[in-house]
Amino acid sequence: MDRTKIIQLIIGSEKGINRREPANVGGISCDGITKQSWDIWRPKNRHRFPGAPESVEGLIKRQDIVEAFYVDYLERYHTWELPEFLQYIYSDFVVNAGKAAVKIVQRMAGAVDDGAWGRNTSGAVAAWRQTVEIELQSDPDVDNELITRFHEEKLAHYQRLVDLNPDKFKQWHAGWKRRANHVLAQLEEYFEVEKATPSAMHDDDVDQNY
């Protein structure tokens, strides 16, 4: 899956204006770009987009800027250093959960899972990616096994949030799972033998519209 398609899929999942997010988690958002993030990104990129709207709501008419924002965002989280088959599931989760996504990759690569992607993590991921690509030559199931592991760790993260603070997070839990299952369905090309339906998926989530 190429970078352009990944970004388009993420924008498709985040589509539209969301006024429900409180200010302490970013505030109002457009296509997943929160007011908080926009107020930081816009001044730094004014030279690239001199007509950029001051309000995040104005991005609804500026898909060129939305795409540019996500290009920068995914670069900042080192998305393209991962094995190709993990880039979409990682990037979708990093948009939603930031450091939690980084920690999953760090555990997979054998790095310290502190959520901070520095030189040591890049080195560990590069070595791990090389090993994975060699393993794929003799075992074509390696990609779907790693995708499934990432998916299940992501669902476990959501469950921990709900367990820690059900009053705050339970309302979002079903939607998080639906989105995770939607992402997994987009990756079925990597499941040579079985469909992308690990035990972590639930029928009551799959049948609902995201």
BALOBA-1460 file (C-alpha; in Angstrom, 3 decimals):
// residues 210
<rec num="1" residu="m" x="0.000" y="0.000" z="0.000"/>
<rec num="2" residu="d" x="1.602" y="3.303" z="-1.055"/>
<rec num="3" residu="r" x="1.817" y="6.475" z="1.021"/>
<rec num="4" residu="t" x="-0.818" y="8.389" z="-0.907"/>
<rec num="5" residu="k" x="-3.399" y="5.634" z="-0.368"/>
<rec num="6" residu="i" x="-2.543" y="5.408" z="3.344"/>
<rec num="7" residu="i" x="-3.109" y="9.133" z="3.805"/>
<rec num="8" residu="q" x="-6.368" y="9.032" z="1.849"/>
<rec num="9" residu="l" x="-7.647" y="6.129" z="3.967"/>
<rec num="10" residu="i" x="-6.828" y="8.001" z="7.171"/>
<rec num="11" residu="i" x="-8.539" y="11.170" z="5.952"/>
<rec num="12" residu="g" x="-11.537" y="9.048" z="4.947"/>
<rec num="13" residu="s" x="-11.781" y="7.663" z="8.473"/>
<rec num="14" residu="e" x="-11.414" y="11.108" z="10.057"/>
<rec num="15" residu="k" x="-13.686" y="12.891" z="7.572"/>
<rec num="16" residu="g" x="-15.524" y="16.080" z="8.495"/>
<rec num="17" residu="i" x="-15.871" y="18.431" z="11.445"/>
<rec num="18" residu="n" x="-15.904" y="17.017" z="14.977"/>
<rec num="19" residu="r" x="-17.078" y="19.432" z="17.666"/>
<rec num="20" residu="r" x="-17.287" y="16.864" z="20.464"/>
<rec num="21" residu="e" x="-13.633" y="16.767" z="21.535"/>
<rec num="22" residu="p" x="-12.901" y="18.881" z="24.637"/>
<rec num="23" residu="a" x="-10.151" y="21.489" z="24.573"/>
<rec num="24" residu="n" x="-7.817" y="19.398" z="26.745"/>
<rec num="25" residu="v" x="-7.529" y="16.762" z="24.003"/>
<rec num="26" residu="g" x="-7.208" y="19.160" z="21.093"/>
<rec num="27" residu="g" x="-10.618" y="20.736" z="20.715"/>
<rec num="28" residu="i" x="-12.686" y="20.971" z="17.537"/>
<rec num="29" residu="s" x="-11.168" y="19.092" z="14.606"/>
<rec num="30" residu="c" x="-11.480" y="18.907" z="10.829"/>
<rec num="31" residu="d" x="-10.549" y="15.644" z="9.099"/>
<rec num="32" residu="g" x="-8.819" y="14.605" z="12.314"/>
<rec num="33" residu="i" x="-6.710" y="17.763" z="12.614"/>
<rec num="34" residu="t" x="-7.465" y="19.333" z="15.985"/>
<rec num="35" residu="k" x="-7.489" y="23.052" z="16.697"/>
<rec num="36" residu="q" x="-4.511" y="22.540" z="18.988"/>
<rec num="37" residu="s" x="-2.467" y="20.789" z="16.273"/>
<rec num="38" residu="w" x="-3.529" y="23.280" z="13.619"/>
<rec num="39" residu="d" x="-2.540" y="26.281" z="15.735"/>
<rec num="40" residu="i" x="0.964" y="24.800" z="16.023"/>
<rec num="41" residu="w" x="1.357" y="23.621" z="12.406"/>
<rec num="42" residu="r" x="-0.087" y="26.643" z="10.578"/>
<rec num="43" residu="p" x="2.455" y="29.311" z="11.678"/>
<rec num="44" residu="k" x="5.350" y="26.990" z="10.829"/>
<rec num="45" residu="n" x="3.991" y="26.332" z="7.338"/>
<rec num="46" residu="r" x="2.594" y="29.751" z="6.413"/>
<rec num="47" residu="h" x="5.229" y="30.090" z="3.688"/>
<rec num="48" residu="r" x="4.015" y="26.874" z="2.035"/>
<rec num="49" residu="f" x="0.335" y="27.765" z="2.201"/>
<rec num="50" residu="p" x="-0.052" y="31.567" z="2.401"/>
<rec num="51" residu="g" x="-3.837" y="31.252" z="2.054"/>
<rec num="52" residu="a" x="-4.234" y="28.759" z="4.874"/>
<rec num="53" residu="p" x="-7.375" y="29.431" z="6.934"/>
<rec num="54" residu="e" x="-6.932" y="30.716" z="10.466"/>
<rec num="55" residu="s" x="-9.669" y="28.451" z="11.804"/>
<rec num="56" residu="v" x="-9.340" y="24.685" z="11.637"/>
<rec num="57" residu="e" x="-12.910" y="24.585" z="10.304"/>
<rec num="58" residu="g" x="-11.677" y="26.238" z="7.105"/>
<rec num="59" residu="l" x="-9.728" y="23.099" z="6.230"/>
<rec num="60" residu="i" x="-12.937" y="21.489" z="5.013"/>
<rec num="61" residu="k" x="-12.304" y="23.283" z="1.695"/>
<rec num="62" residu="r" x="-8.532" y="22.777" z="1.622"/>
<rec num="63" residu="q" x="-7.772" y="19.109" z="1.099"/>
<rec num="64" residu="d" x="-4.337" y="20.017" z="-0.217"/>
<rec num="65" residu="i" x="-3.428" y="21.386" z="3.210"/>
<rec num="66" residu="v" x="-5.014" y="18.436" z="5.029"/>
<rec num="67" residu="e" x="-2.895" y="16.041" z="2.974"/>
<rec num="68" residu="a" x="0.255" y="18.103" z="3.587"/>
<rec num="69" residu="f" x="-0.427" y="18.068" z="7.321"/>
<rec num="70" residu="y" x="-0.643" y="14.277" z="7.352"/>
<rec num="71" residu="v" x="2.509" y="13.904" z="5.245"/>
<rec num="72" residu="d" x="4.392" y="15.909" z="7.887"/>
<rec num="73" residu="y" x="2.672" y="14.156" z="10.784"/>
<rec num="74" residu="l" x="3.472" y="10.642" z="9.597"/>
<rec num="75" residu="e" x="7.059" y="11.618" z="8.827"/>
<rec num="76" residu="r" x="7.410" y="12.915" z="12.389"/>
<rec num="77" residu="y" x="6.323" y="9.517" z="13.687"/>
<rec num="78" residu="h" x="8.787" y="7.652" z="11.399"/>
<rec num="79" residu="t" x="6.001" y="5.739" z="9.657"/>
<rec num="80" residu="w" x="7.991" y="4.886" z="6.548"/>
<rec num="81" residu="e" x="10.754" y="3.166" z="8.540"/>
<rec num="82" residu="l" x="8.403" y="0.281" z="9.337"/>
<rec num="83" residu="p" x="7.920" y="-2.831" z="7.204"/>
<rec num="84" residu="e" x="5.612" y="-1.802" z="4.380"/>
<rec num="85" residu="f" x="2.715" y="-4.014" z="5.471"/>
<rec num="86" residu="l" x="2.594" y="-2.363" z="8.927"/>
<rec num="87" residu="q" x="2.669" y="1.246" z="7.744"/>
<rec num="88" residu="y" x="-1.092" y="1.685" z="7.410"/>
<rec num="89" residu="i" x="-2.164" y="0.034" z="10.672"/>
<rec num="90" residu="y" x="0.558" y="1.945" z="12.513"/>
<rec num="91" residu="s" x="-0.192" y="5.321" z="10.937"/>
<rec num="92" residu="d" x="-3.925" y="5.030" z="11.577"/>
<rec num="93" residu="f" x="-3.273" y="4.213" z="15.235"/>
<rec num="94" residu="v" x="-0.625" y="6.895" z="15.682"/>
<rec num="95" residu="v" x="-3.151" y="9.510" z="14.509"/>
<rec num="96" residu="n" x="-5.500" y="8.222" z="17.203"/>
<rec num="97" residu="a" x="-3.103" y="7.347" z="20.032"/>
<rec num="98" residu="g" x="0.376" y="8.789" z="19.405"/>
<rec num="99" residu="k" x="2.948" y="7.254" z="21.753"/>
<rec num="100" residu="a" x="0.862" y="4.127" z="22.325"/>
<rec num="101" residu="a" x="1.423" y="3.207" z="18.673"/>
<rec num="102" residu="v" x="5.151" y="3.867" z="18.981"/>
<rec num="103" residu="k" x="5.345" y="1.578" z="22.013"/>
<rec num="104" residu="i" x="3.854" y="-1.342" z="20.076"/>
<rec num="105" residu="v" x="6.485" y="-0.970" z="17.360"/>
<rec num="106" residu="q" x="9.246" y="-0.666" z="19.945"/>
<rec num="107" residu="r" x="8.158" y="-3.920" z="21.577"/>
<rec num="108" residu="m" x="8.038" y="-5.662" z="18.199"/>
<rec num="109" residu="a" x="11.514" y="-4.431" z="17.336"/>
<rec num="110" residu="g" x="13.012" y="-5.230" z="20.727"/>
<rec num="111" residu="a" x="13.585" y="-1.590" z="21.690"/>
<rec num="112" residu="v" x="12.754" y="0.087" z="24.996"/>
<rec num="113" residu="d" x="9.017" y="0.821" z="24.857"/>
<rec num="114" residu="d" x="9.074" y="4.371" z="26.188"/>
<rec num="115" residu="g" x="7.010" y="5.903" z="23.368"/>
<rec num="116" residu="a" x="9.856" y="8.225" z="22.321"/>
<rec num="117" residu="w" x="11.177" y="7.508" z="18.828"/>
<rec num="118" residu="g" x="14.847" y="8.416" z="18.834"/>
<rec num="119" residu="r" x="18.056" y="7.138" z="17.288"/>
<rec num="120" residu="n" x="17.998" y="3.864" z="19.231"/>
<rec num="121" residu="t" x="14.473" y="3.058" z="18.110"/>
<rec num="122" residu="s" x="15.322" y="3.838" z="14.480"/>
<rec num="123" residu="g" x="18.304" y="1.497" z="14.670"/>
<rec num="124" residu="a" x="16.301" y="-1.294" z="16.273"/>
<rec num="125" residu="v" x="13.474" y="-0.922" z="13.744"/>
<rec num="126" residu="a" x="15.902" y="-0.955" z="10.799"/>
<rec num="127" residu="a" x="17.496" y="-4.199" z="12.008"/>
<rec num="128" residu="w" x="14.098" y="-5.740" z="12.767"/>
<rec num="129" residu="r" x="12.705" y="-4.758" z="9.366"/>
<rec num="130" residu="q" x="15.648" y="-6.437" z="7.655"/>
<rec num="131" residu="t" x="15.046" y="-9.620" z="9.662"/>
<rec num="132" residu="v" x="11.325" y="-9.569" z="8.856"/>
<rec num="133" residu="e" x="11.972" y="-9.176" z="5.130"/>
<rec num="134" residu="i" x="14.336" y="-12.156" z="5.184"/>
<rec num="135" residu="e" x="11.789" y="-14.266" z="7.105"/>
<rec num="136" residu="l" x="9.080" y="-13.391" z="4.581"/>
<rec num="137" residu="q" x="11.053" y="-15.109" z="1.849"/>
<rec num="138" residu="s" x="10.566" y="-18.485" z="3.534"/>
<rec num="139" residu="d" x="7.391" y="-17.842" z="5.542"/>
<rec num="140" residu="p" x="4.679" y="-15.829" z="3.733"/>
<rec num="141" residu="d" x="2.551" y="-15.716" z="6.894"/>
<rec num="142" residu="v" x="4.957" y="-13.432" z="8.772"/>
<rec num="143" residu="d" x="3.192" y="-10.277" z="7.567"/>
<rec num="144" residu="n" x="-0.300" y="-11.336" z="8.640"/>
<rec num="145" residu="e" x="1.017" y="-12.575" z="11.991"/>
<rec num="146" residu="l" x="2.595" y="-9.181" z="12.724"/>
<rec num="147" residu="i" x="-0.456" y="-7.273" z="11.500"/>
<rec num="148" residu="t" x="-2.634" y="-9.405" z="13.779"/>
<rec num="149" residu="r" x="-0.298" y="-8.833" z="16.727"/>
<rec num="150" residu="f" x="-0.389" y="-5.072" z="16.206"/>
<rec num="151" residu="h" x="-4.187" y="-5.139" z="15.903"/>
<rec num="152" residu="e" x="-4.626" y="-7.106" z="19.110"/>
<rec num="153" residu="e" x="-2.197" y="-4.893" z="21.038"/>
<rec num="154" residu="k" x="-4.151" y="-1.882" z="19.827"/>
<rec num="155" residu="l" x="-7.430" y="-3.359" z="21.074"/>
<rec num="156" residu="a" x="-5.753" y="-4.193" z="24.390"/>
<rec num="157" residu="h" x="-4.710" y="-0.539" z="24.716"/>
<rec num="158" residu="y" x="-8.289" y="0.603" z="24.208"/>
<rec num="159" residu="q" x="-9.517" y="-1.911" z="26.787"/>
<rec num="160" residu="r" x="-6.977" y="-0.653" z="29.331"/>
<rec num="161" residu="l" x="-8.237" y="2.889" z="28.863"/>
<rec num="162" residu="v" x="-11.811" y="1.781" z="29.475"/>
<rec num="163" residu="d" x="-10.818" y="-0.244" z="32.525"/>
<rec num="164" residu="l" x="-8.891" y="2.698" z="33.991"/>
<rec num="165" residu="n" x="-11.598" y="5.291" z="33.390"/>
<rec num="166" residu="p" x="-14.907" y="3.846" z="32.172"/>
<rec num="167" residu="d" x="-16.814" y="7.098" z="32.686"/>
<rec num="168" residu="k" x="-14.495" y="8.878" z="30.249"/>
<rec num="169" residu="f" x="-13.678" y="6.201" z="27.679"/>
<rec num="170" residu="k" x="-16.472" y="3.627" z="27.546"/>
<rec num="171" residu="q" x="-18.544" y="5.810" z="25.218"/>
<rec num="172" residu="w" x="-15.774" y="5.662" z="22.598"/>
<rec num="173" residu="h" x="-14.871" y="1.981" z="22.926"/>
<rec num="174" residu="a" x="-17.217" y="0.492" z="20.319"/>
<rec num="175" residu="g" x="-16.197" y="3.130" z="17.769"/>
<rec num="176" residu="w" x="-12.506" y="2.485" z="18.389"/>
<rec num="177" residu="k" x="-13.003" y="-1.228" z="17.787"/>
<rec num="178" residu="r" x="-15.018" y="-0.636" z="14.634"/>
<rec num="179" residu="r" x="-12.283" y="1.566" z="13.242"/>
<rec num="180" residu="a" x="-9.609" y="-0.994" z="14.168"/>
<rec num="181" residu="n" x="-11.579" y="-3.716" z="12.390"/>
<rec num="182" residu="h" x="-12.063" y="-1.464" z="9.368"/>
<rec num="183" residu="v" x="-8.299" y="-0.940" z="9.132"/>
<rec num="184" residu="l" x="-7.718" y="-4.681" z="9.397"/>
<rec num="185" residu="a" x="-10.191" y="-5.322" z="6.578"/>
<rec num="186" residu="q" x="-8.210" y="-2.939" z="4.339"/>
<rec num="187" residu="l" x="-5.145" y="-5.153" z="4.884"/>
<rec num="188" residu="e" x="-6.637" y="-8.457" z="3.736"/>
<rec num="189" residu="e" x="-4.240" y="-8.577" z="0.791"/>
<rec num="190" residu="y" x="-1.568" y="-9.587" z="3.310"/>
<rec num="191" residu="f" x="-3.581" y="-12.549" z="4.589"/>
<rec num="192" residu="e" x="-2.701" y="-15.237" z="2.053"/>
<rec num="193" residu="v" x="-4.430" y="-18.156" z="3.756"/>
<rec num="194" residu="e" x="-7.061" y="-16.839" z="6.130"/>
<rec num="195" residu="k" x="-9.151" y="-13.719" z="6.215"/>
<rec num="196" residu="a" x="-8.155" y="-10.933" z="8.593"/>
<rec num="197" residu="t" x="-10.412" y="-12.129" z="11.388"/>
<rec num="198" residu="p" x="-8.349" y="-12.805" z="14.516"/>
<rec num="199" residu="s" x="-10.123" y="-13.650" z="17.751"/>
<rec num="200" residu="a" x="-9.918" y="-10.018" z="18.859"/>
<rec num="201" residu="m" x="-12.613" y="-9.045" z="16.341"/>
<rec num="202" residu="h" x="-16.268" y="-9.196" z="17.355"/>
<rec num="203" residu="d" x="-19.307" y="-9.649" z="15.128"/>
<rec num="204" residu="d" x="-21.259" y="-6.920" z="16.896"/>
<rec num="205" residu="d" x="-18.588" y="-4.384" z="15.943"/>
<rec num="206" residu="v" x="-18.088" y="-5.469" z="12.332"/>
<rec num="207" residu="d" x="-21.750" y="-5.096" z="11.438"/>
<rec num="208" residu="q" x="-22.013" y="-1.474" z="12.521"/>
<rec num="209" residu="n" x="-21.169" y="1.483" z="10.321"/>
<rec num="210" residu="y" x="-18.071" y="3.399" z="11.326"/>
